[in-house]
Amino acid sequence: MTLGVLANYRHLGYGAKILEKIIIDSKKIGIKCIGLHVHVDNRNALKFYGKRGFNIIGKVDEYYKKISPNSAYILELML
């Protein structure tokens, strides 16, 4: 699944509301951890997820095939 908000609609709270709903529903059904990946150069996404409790737990080189650099950070949120 991909979560993204078009640039014109960022900073209006849409992404936060979507993520909040995912977290609440995940807890309700007993999910203990949410994991995701973020491109290493995507500082806005890293800041967004960091503010919401996600931690970088690793980095995967050659994660992306058509993007340079091709690495991704792996993040997780323990629920």
ABEGO torsion letter per residue (X at the ends): XBBBBBAAABGAGAAAAAAAAAAAAAAAAGBABBBBBBBAABAAAAAAAAAAGBBBAEBBBGABAABOBABBBBBBBBX
